């Protein structure tokens, strides 16, 4: 045993004495996930097991009423596209057909095996390729699309023909709905109702089509829905529901609002508006939890049942009385326009991409469940137009709203506590045209615990501060450089106490430093613009302070950095260095991770820069990864886990990385253990201290591999320094921290 120990010590000494090249760990993104809203249902259908398949703006979910289980499907390992517009189940063959906004078409077995069909999606001769509806006749599936009608052979899995000119209609007229009655194909289009017999050799001949328009009694040329009741055709247009009788359309009923759903069950016609579901005789006695976006009907246990598409809440099921909502664990919106991670690792997202028009509040994620914060259940929020979220060191998250001030959110044992600051209880000011309309952008905390916030468009006022120990003793600050300039949004505080504000309205950067005194005469106030520095552009969308105190600047024309922002004075501005590696991109956001890498979110994907910005470590795009959209609005990385989040206007992408905060001292572990290199997995060496040099050796001290990492983990692919696969055996892992000089030793078993 003593000789073995001596050999090991001698081996370690030899391994470090022999010169070798340490392999720097490359940034890897694995375990991709997509998060999107499944609460906006467009279509639904019932399969052979009685399960409800729902098509939503963020994917598909399947609800089993028998078990109350919900299965979710998105673009990874399932759907071709996220934005799903139609779904149809065929219980006879146990197949499900799914259509998407961009023409994506999926054929799914009820056991959840997926086949992606890309033909329509790739048909770029059609600018609009949305799939709106399906109807099945024997083995031919007819698809209603935004450019016409397409037929698909369900047995052979191929398309038969495309009808992009229907009768006398204009080429590529959108088809909104489709049905079959008495061996005739009927379709609702933007230019009326069309019909053609199915016994013809081709539907591409204009002469086989009959067109019905307003001259034949239609109340509107645009017909949104069409169904057959077994004897005739029923259509909807606006608030009218009409039927075909003796060659012309007659009005059956006029709804109190726009009709958003049409179904027929056992010869009975049902239609829906935002307020409920109706028959031609009156309203169905089902109480819905909120407004409806549509519905379907089906037979369950001998009774007529209804699935209502409940706005922002997925679906609810009812026969009579209160409908039962289905709990779908998903964010409320696909818009992840600003992200933050709190002290507990919780993700927060603001949803307003174009304030104040499209926001639906705030959504948070604890790694398992989503919590949606809206004015419906949280009146203290006051508005759903939330466009900024900033996590603070005390565990709070501050929500910047469009028009209703700023809201401080704090997690409690019972939920989330909200407190709002506005013009009534603080020094915040409203815009010039409405003093009660208060805009607050970014919020940041300085080293003294004082909270600072940008007060947008508030006359000459630009900032407000709230002391940690006396929140009522707030102070306000004006733009001392140019009182007329108040269009600033992003905020960062440098190590000298300077408050830097960025203007996304082409006003460059503004710095104010009160020097931690109430006396304004010693304040520092200056501007940084392209006219007095090398700033790439005066439209600055984001500023971030890195771990060395440098200020990183994201503009509409690239990235720049100020190495020493604290040197700003009233008469001089710091040197601005342009990052030549990213000289022409439109930057939306920058995140500084645990390793001081810079994650730059742009309109063309995400670029990861090394510490000083001289090297691009990774390029992340939709073409090369499961990233759902290249226009990444916000990016953040959880330094505890290394999980990166990419917020877009169409959903959230996430991936595991090695950008994990290193430990203060080594606590080394290995997984998997034992390790099988031929499995394709990599060995994860976890629990490392900062700037670790890792050497993998045989027990007699022969060097196998040498790795270098800045974070808590290193990855080994099982190969030696020559690229050869390592044979089975026990290997020694020795690591030394270049920062702390601490070392650690462990062993890993390699098997075949």
C-alpha positions in Angstrom: 0.0 0.0 0.0 2.9 2.3 0.8 4.5 1.6 -2.5 1.3 2.3 -4.3 1.0 5.7 -2.5 4.6 6.5 -3.4 4.0 5.7 -7.1 0.9 7.9 -7.1 2.7 10.8 -5.5 5.6 10.4 -7.9 3.2 10.1 -10.8 1.5 13.4 -9.8 4.9 15.2 -9.6 5.9 13.8 -13.0 2.6 14.7 -14.6 3.0 18.3 -13.6 6.7 18.4 -14.5 6.1 17.2 -18.0 5.1 20.1 -20.3 1.7 19.6 -21.8 -1.1 21.6 -23.5 -4.1 22.1 -21.3 -7.2 21.7 -23.4 -9.4 24.7 -22.6 -13.0 23.6 -22.1 -15.3 24.6 -25.0 -18.7 26.1 -24.3 -21.2 23.4 -24.9 -25.0 23.7 -24.9 -26.9 20.5 -24.2 -30.3 19.3 -22.9 -32.3 21.9 -24.9 -35.8 22.7 -23.8 -38.6 24.9 -25.1 -41.1 26.7 -22.9 -44.1 28.3 -24.6 -47.7 29.1 -23.8 -50.3 26.4 -24.2 -53.1 28.7 -23.0 -54.2 30.1 -26.3 -56.1 27.2 -27.9 -57.1 27.4 -31.6 -58.4 24.0 -32.4 -59.2 20.7 -30.6 -60.2 17.1 -31.4 -61.0 13.8 -29.6 -59.0 10.6 -30.2 -60.1 7.0 -29.9 -59.3 6.9 -26.2 -61.4 10.0 -25.5 -58.4 12.2 -25.0 -58.5 15.9 -26.1 -55.8 17.1 -28.4 -55.5 20.9 -28.3 -53.6 23.0 -30.8 -52.2 26.2 -29.3 -49.9 29.1 -30.2 -47.1 27.4 -28.3 -47.5 23.7 -29.2 -49.9 20.9 -28.5 -51.2 19.4 -25.3 -53.2 16.2 -24.8 -55.6 16.0 -21.9 -56.9 12.6 -20.6 -60.2 13.2 -18.7 -60.0 9.7 -17.2 -56.7 10.4 -15.4 -56.5 14.2 -15.6 -53.0 13.8 -17.1 -51.7 16.5 -19.4 -49.0 15.7 -22.0 -47.2 18.6 -23.6 -45.5 18.6 -27.0 -43.3 21.3 -28.6 -40.6 21.6 -31.2 -38.0 19.3 -29.7 -38.6 15.6 -30.5 -42.2 16.3 -31.6 -43.7 19.2 -33.5 -42.2 20.6 -36.7 -43.3 24.1 -35.6 -44.5 25.7 -32.4 -47.4 27.9 -33.6 -50.1 25.3 -34.2 -53.3 26.3 -35.9 -55.3 23.1 -36.5 -55.6 19.5 -35.3 -57.8 16.6 -36.3 -58.0 13.1 -34.8 -59.0 10.0 -36.8 -60.1 7.5 -34.2 -60.5 4.8 -36.9 -56.8 4.7 -37.7 -55.6 6.2 -34.4 -53.8 8.9 -36.2 -53.7 12.6 -35.5 -53.1 15.4 -38.1 -51.6 18.7 -37.0 -51.1 21.9 -39.0 -49.1 25.0 -38.2 -48.9 28.7 -39.0 -45.8 28.3 -41.2 -47.1 25.2 -43.1 -45.5 22.7 -40.7 -47.5 19.4 -40.9 -47.3 16.5 -38.5 -48.8 13.1 -38.5 -48.9 11.5 -35.0 -49.9 8.1 -33.8 -51.9 8.0 -30.6 -48.9 6.4 -28.9 -47.1 9.8 -29.5 -44.8 8.7 -32.3 -44.3 11.7 -34.7 -43.7 12.1 -38.4 -42.8 15.6 -39.6 -43.8 16.5 -43.1 -42.0 19.5 -44.5 -43.4 19.9 -48.0 -45.8 22.8 -47.3 -43.4 24.5 -45.0 -40.7 24.5 -47.7 -43.1 25.7 -50.4 -41.7 29.3 -50.4 -43.6 30.2 -53.6 -46.5 30.7 -51.2 -45.8 33.6 -48.8 -48.5 32.5 -46.5 -48.6 28.7 -45.7 -50.9 28.4 -42.6 -52.9 25.2 -42.3 -56.4 26.1 -41.1 -58.6 23.0 -41.2 -58.8 19.3 -42.2 -61.4 16.9 -43.6 -60.8 13.2 -44.3 -62.5 11.0 -46.9 -61.3 7.4 -46.9 -57.5 7.7 -47.2 -57.4 11.2 -48.6 -56.9 14.1 -46.3 -57.8 17.6 -47.5 -56.0 20.5 -46.0 -57.4 24.0 -46.0 -54.5 26.4 -46.2 -53.8 30.1 -46.7 -53.0 29.5 -50.4 -55.6 27.0 -51.4 -56.4 23.3 -50.9 -53.9 20.4 -50.6 -54.8 16.7 -50.7 -52.6 14.1 -48.9 -52.6 10.3 -49.2 -52.6 9.1 -45.6 -51.6 5.5 -46.6 -48.7 6.4 -48.8 -47.7 9.5 -46.8 -47.4 11.7 -49.9 -49.3 14.7 -51.3 -51.5 14.2 -54.3 -52.2 17.7 -55.6 -52.3 21.3 -54.7 -55.2 23.5 -55.8 -53.9 27.1 -55.5 -56.5 28.5 -58.0 -60.1 27.6 -57.1 -62.6 28.2 -59.8 -62.8 31.9 -60.7 -61.2 33.0 -57.4 -57.9 34.8 -57.4 -54.8 32.7 -57.2 -53.7 31.7 -53.7 -57.0 32.7 -52.1 -57.0 31.7 -48.4 -59.2 28.7 -47.4 -60.4 29.0 -43.9 -62.4 25.9 -43.5 -63.3 22.7 -45.3 -66.0 19.9 -45.1 -67.6 17.2 -47.2 -71.3 16.7 -48.0 -72.6 14.0 -50.4 -69.3 13.3 -52.1 -68.8 17.1 -52.7 -65.9 19.0 -51.2 -67.0 22.4 -49.7 -64.7 25.1 -48.5 -65.0 28.5 -46.8 -62.6 31.1 -48.3 -61.8 34.8 -48.1 -63.9 35.2 -51.3 -67.0 33.1 -50.6 -67.9 29.4 -50.5 -66.7 27.0 -53.1 -67.7 23.4 -54.0 -66.5 20.7 -56.3 -67.5 17.0 -56.8 -64.9 14.5 -55.6 -65.5 12.1 -58.5 -63.5 14.3 -60.9 -60.0 13.3 -62.0 -58.5 16.6 -60.6 -59.6 19.5 -58.6 -57.1 21.8 -60.3 -59.5 22.5 -63.2 -61.3 25.8 -62.5 -64.3 24.4 -64.3 -65.1 21.8 -61.6 -65.7 24.4 -59.0 -68.9 26.3 -58.1 -68.5 29.6 -56.4 -71.1 31.1 -54.0 -70.7 34.8 -53.1 -72.7 37.7 -51.7 -74.9 37.4 -54.9 -76.0 34.0 -53.6 -77.0 35.4 -50.2 -73.7 35.3 -48.2 -73.7 38.1 -45.7 -69.9 38.6 -46.3 -67.5 37.6 -48.9 -65.1 36.3 -46.2 -66.4 33.1 -44.7 -64.6 31.9 -41.6 -66.0 28.5 -40.9 -67.9 25.7 -42.6 -69.5 22.5 -41.5 -72.1 19.9 -42.7 -75.0 18.8 -40.6 -75.6 15.8 -42.9 -78.2 17.4 -45.1 -76.8 20.8 -45.9 -73.9 23.3 -45.4 -73.6 25.7 -42.5 -71.2 28.6 -42.5 -70.3 31.6 -40.3 -69.3 35.1 -41.4 -68.8 37.7 -38.7 -71.9 37.5 -36.4 -74.1 35.6 -38.9 -74.6 31.9 -39.2 -76.1 30.8 -42.5 -77.2 27.6 -44.3 -77.4 26.7 -48.0 -81.0 26.2 -49.2 -82.0 25.8 -52.9 -78.8 27.3 -54.2 -78.6 30.3 -51.9 -77.6 31.1 -48.4 -80.2 31.9 -45.7 -79.5 33.4 -42.3 -80.2 31.0 -39.4 -79.2 33.3 -36.5 -77.3 36.4 -35.7 -75.0 36.2 -32.7 -74.5 39.0 -30.1 -70.7 39.0 -31.0 -68.4 37.7 -33.6 -68.7 33.9 -34.0 -65.4 32.1 -33.2 -66.5 28.5 -33.3 -68.8 26.2 -35.3 -69.6 22.5 -34.7 -72.3 20.0 -35.6 -73.1 17.0 -33.4 -76.0 14.5 -34.2 -77.4 17.1 -36.6 -77.5 19.9 -34.1 -75.6 23.1 -35.0 -73.5 24.8 -32.2 -71.7 28.1 -32.4 -69.7 30.1 -29.9 -68.8 33.7 -29.2 -66.6 35.2 -26.4 -69.6 34.9 -24.0 -70.6 31.2 -24.5 -71.8 28.4 -26.7 -75.2 28.5 -28.5 -77.6 26.4 -30.5 -80.0 27.9 -32.9 -82.5 27.8 -30.1 -80.5 29.7 -27.5 -77.5 29.5 -25.2 -76.1 26.2 -23.9 -76.4 26.1 -20.1 -72.7 25.9 -19.4 -70.9 28.5 -17.2 -67.4 29.2 -18.5 -64.6 30.5 -16.3 -63.7 33.3 -18.7 -64.2 34.4 -22.3 -64.1 31.8 -25.1 -61.9 31.7 -28.2 -63.9 28.8 -29.7 -65.2 25.3 -28.9 -65.8 21.8 -30.0 -68.6 19.3 -29.1 -68.4 15.6 -28.6 -70.4 12.7 -27.1 -69.2 11.4 -23.7 -71.1 8.9 -21.5 -74.2 9.4 -23.7 -74.2 13.1 -23.1 -73.3 16.1 -25.3 -70.1 17.6 -23.9 -68.4 20.8 -24.7 -64.7 21.8 -24.8 -64.4 25.6 -24.5 -61.2 27.3 -25.6 -60.9 29.6 -22.5 -58.9 32.8 -23.2 -55.5 32.6 -21.4 -56.5 29.5 -19.5 -56.3 26.6 -22.0 -59.6 24.7 -22.0 -62.6 23.9 -19.8 -65.0 20.9 -20.2 -68.7 21.0 -19.4 -72.1 19.5 -20.1 -74.2 21.8 -17.9 -73.5 24.2 -15.1 -69.9 25.3 -14.3 -67.3 24.0 -16.8 -64.3 22.3 -15.3 -61.0 24.1 -16.2 -58.0 22.0 -17.2 -54.8 23.1 -15.5 -52.0 23.3 -18.0 -48.6 24.0 -16.5 -47.3 26.7 -18.9 -46.5 30.3 -19.1 -49.3 32.7 -20.0 -47.6 34.2 -23.0 -45.0 33.3 -25.7 -43.5 36.7 -25.3 -40.3 36.6 -23.1 -39.0 40.0 -23.7 -37.0 40.6 -20.5 -35.6 38.0 -18.2 -34.2 37.9 -14.7 -33.2 35.2 -12.2 -33.8 35.7 -8.5 -31.8 34.6 -5.5 -33.5 31.2 -5.4 -32.9 30.5 -9.1 -36.4 31.4 -10.1 -36.9 32.7 -13.6 -39.0 35.9 -14.1 -40.1 37.2 -17.5 -41.8 40.4 -18.6 -44.3 39.9 -21.5 -44.9 43.3 -23.1 -43.0 43.3 -26.4 -44.6 46.5 -27.7 -45.8 48.4 -24.7 -48.6 49.0 -23.8 -50.3 46.8 -26.4 -49.4 43.1 -26.0 -48.4 42.5 -22.4 -50.1 39.9 -20.2 -48.3 40.5 -17.0 -45.4 38.6 -15.5 -44.6 34.9 -15.6 -42.2 33.1 -13.2 -40.7 29.6 -13.2 -39.3 27.7 -10.3 -37.9 24.9 -12.4 -41.1 22.8 -12.2 -44.1 25.0 -12.2 -45.1 28.3 -13.9 -46.8 31.0 -11.9 -48.6 33.7 -14.0 -49.1 37.2 -12.4 -51.8 39.3 -14.0 -54.2 42.0 -13.0 -57.0 39.4 -12.9 -55.7 37.8 -9.7 -53.3 40.6 -8.6 -54.9 44.0 -8.8 -51.8 45.6 -7.2 -50.0 45.0 -10.5 -52.4 47.6 -11.9 -51.5 46.8 -15.5 -50.4 43.9 -17.6 -48.1 46.1 -19.7 -45.0 44.8 -17.9 -41.8 45.3 -19.9 -38.8 45.1 -17.5 -37.9 42.7 -14.6 -34.8 43.2 -12.5 -33.7 40.8 -9.6 -32.0 42.5 -6.7 -29.6 41.2 -4.0 -32.2 41.2 -1.3 -34.3 38.6 -3.2 -36.8 41.1 -4.5 -37.7 41.4 -8.2 -38.8 44.8 -9.5 -41.3 45.0 -12.4 -41.2 48.0 -14.6 -44.6 48.8 -16.1 -45.9 51.0 -18.9 -48.0 53.6 -17.2 -48.4 52.3 -13.6 -45.0 52.8 -12.0 -42.9 50.0 -10.6 -43.9 47.0 -8.6 -41.6 45.3 -6.1 -42.3 41.5 -5.9 -41.1 39.4 -3.0 -41.7 35.7 -2.5 -43.3 34.6 0.7 -44.4 31.3 2.3 -47.8 31.8 0.9 -47.1 33.3 -2.6 -45.7 36.5 -4.0 -46.2 39.8 -2.3 -46.6 42.9 -4.6 -46.1 46.5 -3.6 -46.4 49.3 -6.2 -44.6 52.7 -6.3 -46.1 55.4 -8.4 -46.8 59.1 -8.4 -49.0 58.9 -5.4 -46.6 57.3 -2.9 -43.1 58.2 -4.2 -41.2 60.8 -6.2 -42.0 59.1 -9.5 -43.4 61.3 -12.2 -45.7 60.7 -15.1 -45.3 61.7 -18.7 -45.9 65.3 -19.8 -49.3 64.7 -21.3 -50.5 62.6 -18.3 -49.0 63.0 -14.8 -50.6 59.8 -13.7 -49.0 57.7 -16.5 -45.7 56.6 -14.9 -43.1 54.7 -16.9 -40.3 52.9 -15.1 -37.5 51.1 -16.8 -34.6 49.2 -15.2 -34.0 49.0 -11.4 -30.6 48.4 -9.8 -29.2 48.3 -6.2 -25.9 49.9 -5.3 -23.3 48.7 -2.7 -25.1 50.6 0.1 -28.4 48.8 -0.6 -30.1 51.8 -2.1 -32.5 51.0 -4.9 -32.3 53.1 -8.1 -34.8 53.2 -10.9 -35.1 54.9 -14.3 -38.1 57.2 -14.6 -38.8 57.3 -18.3 -40.2 60.3 -20.1 -40.8 62.2 -16.8 -39.9 65.7 -18.0 -36.4 66.6 -16.8 -36.5 63.9 -14.1 -34.5 60.8 -14.9 -33.9 58.8 -11.7 -35.3 58.0 -8.3 -33.6 56.3 -5.4 -35.1 54.5 -2.4 -32.8 54.0 0.7 -32.8 50.5 2.1 -33.5 51.5 5.7 -36.0 54.3 5.0 -38.1 53.7 1.9 -40.0 56.9 2.4 -36.9 59.0 2.1 -36.7 58.8 -1.7 -34.7 61.2 -3.8 -35.1 62.2 -7.4 -32.5 63.3 -10.0 -32.8 65.3 -13.2 -30.8 65.0 -16.3 -28.2 67.6 -15.5 -26.5 67.2 -18.9 -29.6 67.8 -21.0 -32.9 68.3 -19.2 -34.8 67.9 -22.5 -33.4 64.3 -22.9 -35.5 61.8 -20.9 -35.7 58.7 -23.2 -33.5 56.3 -21.2 -34.4 52.7 -20.1 -31.4 50.5 -19.2 -29.4 51.1 -16.0 -26.1 49.9 -14.5 -24.2 51.1 -11.5 -20.4 51.1 -11.7 -18.0 50.4 -8.8 -17.5 54.1 -8.1 -21.2 54.6 -7.7 -21.9 56.1 -11.1 -25.4 55.4 -12.4 -25.2 54.8 -16.1 -28.4 55.0 -18.2 -28.8 53.9 -21.8 -31.1 55.4 -24.4 -32.8 53.2 -26.9 -34.0 56.4 -28.6 -30.6 57.5 -29.9 -29.5 59.6 -26.9 -26.4 57.5 -26.1 -25.4 57.1 -22.5 -25.9 59.3 -19.5 -23.9 59.0 -16.3 -24.8 60.5 -12.9 -22.8 60.1 -9.7 -24.1 61.8 -6.6 -20.9 60.6 -4.7 -23.2 59.3 -2.0 -24.0 62.8 -0.7 -27.2 64.9 -0.7 -25.2 67.9 -2.0 -25.8 68.3 -5.8 -22.9 70.7 -6.3 -20.3 67.8 -6.3 -22.3 65.5 -8.6 -20.8 64.1 -11.7 -22.9 64.3 -14.8 -21.9 63.6 -18.4 -22.9 62.0 -21.6 -21.2 59.4 -23.9 -22.2 59.5 -27.5 -20.8 58.5 -30.9 -19.8 62.2 -31.4 -17.4 62.3 -28.4 -16.3 58.6 -28.2 -16.0 55.4 -30.3 -19.5 54.4 -29.3 -20.8 52.4 -32.3 -24.3 54.0 -32.2 -26.3 56.3 -30.0 -29.2 53.8 -29.9 -28.2 51.8 -26.9 -30.5 48.9 -25.9 -28.6 47.5 -23.0 -25.7 48.1 -20.6 -24.2 45.6 -18.1 -21.4 45.7 -15.6 -19.1 42.7 -15.7 -17.2 41.0 -12.9 -14.2 43.2 -13.3 -16.2 46.4 -13.2 -16.2 47.1 -17.0 -19.3 48.5 -18.6 -20.6 46.5 -21.6 -22.7 48.4 -24.1 -25.1 46.9 -26.6 -26.1 49.2 -29.5 -28.0 49.0 -32.8 -24.6 48.7 -34.5 -22.6 46.4 -32.3 -20.9 46.1 -28.9 -18.5 48.3 -27.1 -17.0 48.3 -23.6 -15.7 50.9 -21.1 -13.0 49.3 -19.0 -13.0 52.0 -16.3 -16.4 53.6 -16.2 -15.6 55.1 -12.7 -13.2 57.6 -14.3 -16.0 59.7 -15.8 -16.0 63.3 -14.7 -18.0 66.4 -15.6 -15.4 67.3 -18.3 -14.0 64.0 -19.5 -15.5 60.7 -20.6 -13.9 57.3 -20.3 -12.4 55.5 -23.3 -14.9 53.4 -25.3 -13.5 50.3 -27.1 -15.4 48.8 -29.9 -15.7 45.0 -30.0 -14.7 44.2 -33.5 -15.9 40.6 -33.3 -19.5 42.0 -33.2 -19.3 45.2 -35.2 -22.6 45.2 -37.1 -25.2 43.3 -35.1 -28.3 44.8 -33.5 -27.9 44.0 -29.8 -31.0 43.4 -27.7 -29.4 42.2 -24.5 -26.2 41.3 -22.8 -25.7 38.9 -19.9 -22.5 38.5 -17.9 -22.2 34.9 -16.6 -20.4 33.3 -13.7 -17.2 32.9 -15.7 -17.3 36.6 -16.9 -18.3 35.5 -20.4 -20.6 37.9 -22.3 -23.8 36.4 -23.8 -24.9 38.9 -26.5 -28.5 38.5 -27.6 -29.1 40.0 -31.1 -31.7 40.0 -33.9 -29.6 37.3 -35.5 -29.0 34.9 -32.7 -26.7 34.8 -29.6 -23.0 35.3 -29.5 -20.9 34.3 -26.5 -17.7 36.4 -26.0 -14.7 35.6 -23.9 -13.8 37.8 -20.9 -12.4 40.7 -22.8 -14.5 40.3 -25.9 -11.6 39.4 -28.3 -13.0 36.0 -29.2 -16.4 34.5 -30.0 -16.7 31.3 -28.0 -20.0 30.2 -29.4 -22.6 31.2 -32.0 -26.2 30.1 -31.2 -28.7 30.2 -34.0 -32.0 28.6 -35.0 -30.3 27.0 -37.9 -27.8 25.1 -35.8 -29.6 24.6 -32.5 -33.2 24.1 -31.2 -33.3 27.9 -30.5 -36.9 28.8 -31.6 -36.1 32.2 -33.0 -33.0 34.2 -34.0 -34.4 37.5 -32.7 -33.5 36.9 -29.1 -34.9 39.7 -26.9 -33.3 38.7 -23.6 -30.7 36.2 -22.3 -29.7 35.1 -18.8 -27.8 32.2 -17.3 -28.4 30.8 -13.8 -24.9 30.8 -12.3 -25.9 28.1 -9.8 -26.9 25.5 -12.4 -25.4 26.9 -15.7 -28.8 26.7 -17.4 -29.1 29.4 -20.0 -32.5 31.0 -21.0 -33.1 32.7 -24.4 -36.3 34.9 -24.4 -38.0 35.6 -27.7 -41.4 36.9 -28.8 -42.5 33.4 -29.8 -41.3 31.4 -26.7 -38.4 30.6 -24.5 -35.5 28.3 -25.3 -33.2 26.9 -22.6 -30.0 24.8 -22.6 -27.6 23.4 -20.0 -24.1 24.9 -20.1 -20.9 24.8 -18.0 -21.2 28.4 -17.1 -21.5 27.5 -13.4 -20.1 29.5 -10.5 -17.1 27.6 -9.2 -17.0 26.5 -5.6 -14.9 28.2 -2.9 -13.0 25.0 -2.4 -12.9 21.6 -4.2 -15.7 19.0 -3.6 -15.0 16.9 -6.6 -17.5 14.3 -7.9 -17.8 12.3 -11.1 -20.8 11.2 -13.1 -21.6 8.9 -14.6 -19.5 6.6 -12.5 -18.4 4.1 -13.8 -17.9 5.9 -17.1 -18.5 4.3 -20.5 -16.8 6.4 -23.2 -18.4 4.4 -26.0 -21.9 5.4 -24.8 -21.4 8.8 -26.4 -21.8 10.7 -23.1 -19.0 12.8 -21.5 -17.7 12.4 -18.0 -18.7 15.3 -15.9 -16.1 16.3 -13.4 -18.1 18.5 -10.9 -17.3 20.4 -7.7 -14.3 22.3 -9.0 -12.8 25.5 -7.6 -12.1 28.5 -9.8 -9.6 28.3 -12.7 -9.0 24.6 -12.3 -6.3 22.6 -14.1 -7.5 19.0 -14.3 -5.2 16.1 -15.2 -6.4 12.6 -15.7 -3.7 9.9 -15.2 -3.1 6.2 -14.9 -2.2 5.0 -11.4 1.4 4.9 -12.3 1.4 8.6 -13.3 1.1 8.4 -17.0 -0.7 11.5 -18.3 -3.9 10.7 -20.2 -5.6 14.0 -20.6 -5.2 17.6 -19.4 -8.2 20.0 -19.1 -8.6 23.6 -18.1 -11.8 25.2 -16.9 -12.9 28.4 -15.2 -16.2 27.1 -13.7 -17.5 24.3 -11.5 -17.4 21.6 -14.1 -15.1 20.1 -16.7 -16.1 17.6 -19.3 -14.0 14.6 -20.6 -14.8 12.6 -23.7 -12.8 9.6 -22.7 -10.0 10.2 -25.1 -6.3 10.7 -24.4 -4.0 13.5 -25.6 -3.6 11.7 -28.9 -7.3 11.4 -29.5 -7.4 7.7 -28.8 -10.2 6.1 -26.8 -9.0 5.3 -23.3 -8.9 1.6 -22.3 -10.9 0.3 -19.3 -9.4 0.8 -15.9 -9.1 3.0 -12.9 -7.8 6.6 -13.5 -6.7 9.3 -11.1 -8.1 12.8 -11.5 -5.9 15.5 -10.0 -6.8 19.1 -10.1 -5.3 22.4 -8.9 -6.9 25.8 -8.7 -4.8 28.5 -10.2 -6.6 31.1 -8.1 -6.5 29.4 -4.6 -3.6 27.0 -5.2 -5.8 24.3 -3.5 -5.7 20.8 -5.0 -7.8 17.7 -4.9 -7.6 14.1 -6.0 -10.2 11.6 -7.1 -10.6 8.5 -9.2 -12.9 7.4 -11.9 -13.6 3.9 -13.3 -13.7 3.6 -17.1 -15.5 0.5 -18.5 -16.6 -0.7 -21.9 
